[in-house]
Amino acid sequence: MAGDRSKAEMDREIDRALARGRRRAVTEPQAERAHYERRTGRVVVDLTNGCSFVFPARSLQGLVQATDAELAEIEILGAGHGLHWPALDADFTVPGLLMGVFGTRAWMMSELARRAGQTKSKAKAAAARANGRKGGRPRRAA
């Protein structure tokens, strides 16, 4: 707790935090502007280095059922290191979004599984027909 530390220790901790912030400002991408495009359903983020990136707004955890008005209200946090949707209480880091991190690990795994299950291919259709001729999917042993 703060009461257990000396002023000198607190000052060193603050100096280390400020140094980390300066390093992040140089090494991590920072958002300068962000807006939602209703026509395409995508969020466009302009970075301070002149680059931009775009992603489907409803691909993010917590934004799937959002209205256009809720999606359009985007705030930039932490000197450009995060995006916040106040009406949805949703926050994402800019570096995470650039890496394709659109939610928690568990949510992303369930989304991958859900999307894989929706995949349509000739091989998948043939396997489903073959299973149907055999009486359907085998029951799991308890």
C-alpha positions in Angstrom: 0.0 0.0 0.0 1.1 3.6 -0.5 1.4 4.2 3.2 4.1 1.5 3.5 6.4 3.1 0.9 8.7 6.0 1.4 8.5 9.1 -0.7 11.7 8.1 -2.5 10.3 4.7 -3.4 7.1 6.4 -4.7 9.2 8.8 -6.8 11.2 6.0 -8.3 8.0 4.1 -9.2 6.5 7.2 -10.8 9.7 7.8 -12.8 9.6 4.1 -14.0 6.0 4.5 -15.0 6.7 7.7 -16.9 9.7 6.0 -18.7 7.4 3.1 -19.7 4.9 5.6 -21.1 7.5 7.4 -23.1 8.7 4.0 -24.6 5.1 3.1 -25.5 4.6 6.4 -27.2 7.5 5.7 -29.5 7.0 1.9 -30.1 3.3 1.3 -30.1 0.7 2.5 -32.6 -1.5 5.3 -31.4 -4.9 6.3 -32.7 -5.3 9.9 -33.9 -9.0 9.5 -35.1 -11.6 6.7 -35.2 -15.0 6.7 -36.7 -17.7 4.2 -37.6 -18.9 3.9 -41.2 -22.6 3.0 -41.2 -22.6 2.1 -44.9 -20.0 -0.6 -44.6 -20.4 -1.4 -40.9 -16.7 -0.9 -40.3 -14.6 1.2 -37.9 -11.7 3.2 -39.5 -8.8 4.1 -37.2 -6.2 6.6 -38.4 -2.9 6.3 -36.6 -0.5 9.0 -35.7 2.1 7.6 -38.1 -0.1 8.2 -41.1 -1.4 4.7 -41.4 -5.0 3.6 -41.1 -6.7 0.3 -40.4 -10.3 -0.9 -40.8 -12.2 -3.7 -39.1 -15.9 -4.9 -39.0 -17.4 -3.2 -35.9 -19.6 -6.1 -35.0 -16.7 -8.5 -35.0 -15.7 -7.3 -31.6 -16.8 -8.9 -28.4 -19.7 -6.8 -26.9 -20.4 -5.0 -30.2 -22.3 -7.8 -32.0 -25.8 -6.5 -31.2 -24.9 -2.8 -31.0 -26.9 -0.2 -32.9 -25.3 2.1 -35.5 -25.7 5.0 -33.1 -23.9 3.1 -30.3 -21.1 2.1 -32.7 -20.7 5.7 -33.9 -19.8 6.9 -30.4 -16.1 6.1 -30.2 -13.7 7.7 -27.7 -9.9 7.5 -28.0 -8.2 6.6 -24.7 -4.8 6.8 -23.1 -3.0 9.1 -25.6 -4.3 7.0 -28.5 -3.6 3.5 -27.1 -7.2 2.4 -26.7 -10.7 2.8 -28.1 -13.8 3.0 -25.9 -17.5 2.7 -26.7 -19.2 4.4 -23.7 -22.8 3.2 -24.5 -21.5 -0.4 -24.7 -18.9 -0.2 -21.9 -16.4 -1.8 -24.3 -12.7 -1.1 -24.5 -10.0 -2.4 -26.8 -6.3 -1.6 -27.2 -5.1 -0.3 -30.5 -2.1 -2.8 -30.6 -4.5 -5.6 -29.8 -6.9 -4.7 -32.6 -4.0 -4.5 -35.0 -3.1 -8.0 -34.0 -6.6 -9.2 -34.5 -7.5 -9.5 -30.8 -11.3 -8.8 -30.9 -12.2 -10.1 -27.5 -11.1 -12.4 -24.6 -9.4 -15.7 -25.5 -12.4 -17.7 -24.5 -14.7 -15.5 -26.7 -12.4 -15.7 -29.7 -12.1 -19.5 -29.4 -15.9 -19.8 -29.3 -16.3 -17.4 -32.3 -13.7 -19.4 -34.3 -15.6 -22.6 -33.5 -18.9 -21.1 -34.4 -17.6 -19.8 -37.7 -15.9 -23.0 -38.6 -19.2 -24.8 -38.0 -20.9 -22.5 -40.5 -18.4 -23.2 -43.2 -19.9 -24.8 -46.3 -17.9 -27.0 -48.5 -18.5 -30.0 -50.8 -16.5 -32.2 -48.4 -18.5 -31.1 -45.4 -21.8 -31.7 -47.2 -20.7 -35.1 -48.3 -19.7 -36.1 -44.8 -23.1 -34.9 -43.4 -24.9 -37.0 -46.0 -22.8 -40.0 -45.2 -23.5 -39.6 -41.5 -27.2 -39.1 -42.2 -27.3 -42.5 -44.1 -25.7 -44.1 -41.0 -28.4 -42.7 -38.7 -26.8 -39.3 -37.9 -24.0 -38.2 -35.7 -22.9 -41.0 -33.3 -23.9 -40.4 -29.7 -21.1 -39.6 -27.3 -20.3 -42.2 -24.7 -21.1 -40.9 -21.2 
